[in-house]
Amino acid sequence: MAVGRSITAAVAVLAGVAATAVAAFSAPDNPLPISAVITASSTVAVTPSPAQAAADGVRPWCFGFTGGEPIDGSSPDAGEAAIARFQAAYYVDRDAAKARSFVAEGAVVGTVEQMTEALATLAPGTEHCLLASARGGGAYVVDLFVRPPGGASAHYPQNVATTPGPNGGALITAITVRTGE
């Protein structure tokens, strides 16, 4: 499992940093500044896609918040993939034009300009997490969770409609607020 190897590697790096710190702080004749200990090693956290995380037994941070299943851009369901790609373009790439490319012409979704204005209000590093349930006919119940760095998550219950798109994909035709939750 790739996640298991990443965790093992991260633990090994942290163990090395801890051993260096112990050696540095227990040798008063030759002390190292803390910055030397901290920058001596680094690791990059790799977050698996929700589908891969579910397959590996690891769930995304919003798993279980609602009854939906985690979705991402690699979903075999074209509608789920379009929804996830739209949200990733918006929250990860912070690119309203790219997000809008997953939307059908004339759809009930904000314009590129409206989405760009909204993006300007999001803190850099804001995370999102998607749970969805297909209802048939291109309709989905979607639960979008957004979490700014150091902040509490917010829940945006949505109804999302899709239509068949080019090359076997799908395009979003509407994103509306789901009420009564």
N, C-alpha and C positions, 0 to 999 in steps of 0.2 A: 504494500500500500504506500502510495506516494506521501500521504499525510503522515503516516507513521514514521517514515524515513525523515520527513521534515521536522517532526517533533523530536526524534532522536538526535538529529543534527543540532537542533536548537538547544537541547539539554546539554549536549556535549560542549557546545560553545559557551553556554552559561557556566558549566562546571569549570571550564578553562579560565574564564574571567574570574570566577570565585577563587580558584587556586592562586591565580596571579595576585588578586587583591589580598589574600591571606599572607602570601609571601612578601608582598610589598609593605603591608602594614605591620608585619611582625619582624621586619629587619630595620631597626631604628638607625643603623649606621648608613644605610643607603635607601632612604625613603623615595618612593615614586609619587609624583602628583596624581591625584585622582583622575585627571583627564588622560593620563597615560594608560591607566588601567581600563578606563571605559572605552577608549578608542583603539585599544590593542586588538580587539576582535569585534566583528559585526556580523549580523545575520539579517537575512531578508525574509520576512514572513510571507508565505505563499498561501493565499486563501483559495481553496478549491471552489469550483462552481457548485451551486446548490445540488445539481444532479449528481456530480461526482461525490460531494460530501455525503449525500444520502446513501449512495452506493457504498461508500467507505464506512458508514455507520456514524458519521459526524453530521450534525444538522446545522443549518444556518442560524444565526442568532435569533431570528423571529419564529423559528419552528415551534409549533404548538400554540402560538398566540391566537390562532383561529383554526378552523377546520380545513383550510386549504393546504395544498401541497406546494413545496418549494418549486419555483420555475426559474429557468435561465434560457439564454439564447440558443443553447444546444438542444432544447426540448424537441422531441420528435413531433409534437403537436405544433403545427405552423402558427396557430393563433397565439399559443403560449410563448413561442419563440419570438414572435413580433412584439408582443407586450414586453417581454423581458429585454429585448434589444432596445426598444424605445426608452425604457426606464434606465438602462445602462448608459445609453448615449446621453441622457439627461443628467443623471447623478454621478456617473463615473467620468465620462468624457466631458461633461459640462458643455455640451454642444447642441444647442436648440435646433439648428438646421439638420444635423445628423438624426436627432430624435424625430423630427418631423418627416424624415425620409421613410419612416415605418408607418406613416399615416396616409390614408387614401385622400385624394383630392376632394375638397368640400366636406371633410369630416368635422364632427363636433369635438374639436380639440383646439387648444390655443394656437395662435399664429406663432411663427418663429420669433417675431418681435415681442409678443407677450411672454413667451417662454424665456427669452433672453433676459427680459426685465425681472422675471421671477428668479432666474438663476443668480442674478446679481445679489439677491437677498440671502442666498444659501451660504453658510459657512464652508470654506474649503475643508475637505475631508469628511463631509457629511456622508454617511452610509445609508444605503437603502436595502430593503429585503422584501421579496415578493412571495406571497402565497396565493394560489389560485385554484379555482374549481371550474372545469368546463361544464357548461349548461346545455351544450348542443347548438347547432346552427350558427356557430361562430360567436356565441355569447359566453362570457366568463364573469365569474364573481372573483374580484381581485382585492386582496388586502395588501396595501403598500404601507410599509413601515419605514420611517425616516428617522435617523439618529445623528444629530450633530456631534462633533467631537466634545466629549465631556458632558453631553446633555442627555436628557430623557428622550425616549423614542416617542414619535407621534404616529398615529394610525389614520390612514386615509382609505376607508372602505369605498370601493368603486365597482361599477358595472362597466365592462369593456366589451365592445362589439367589434368583430373583425369580419373581413370578407376575403375570399381567395385573391391572392396577388400573383405577381409574376414568378415564374420558375418554381411553382409548387409552394410558394410562401404565402403569407397573409399580410394584409394591411389593416390597421386600426381604423374603424369608421366612427367610433364614439368612445369617449371616456366620460362617464357621469358619476356624480356622487351617489353612493348607495345609502339610502336613508333607512331609518328604523332599526339601527344597530345599537 
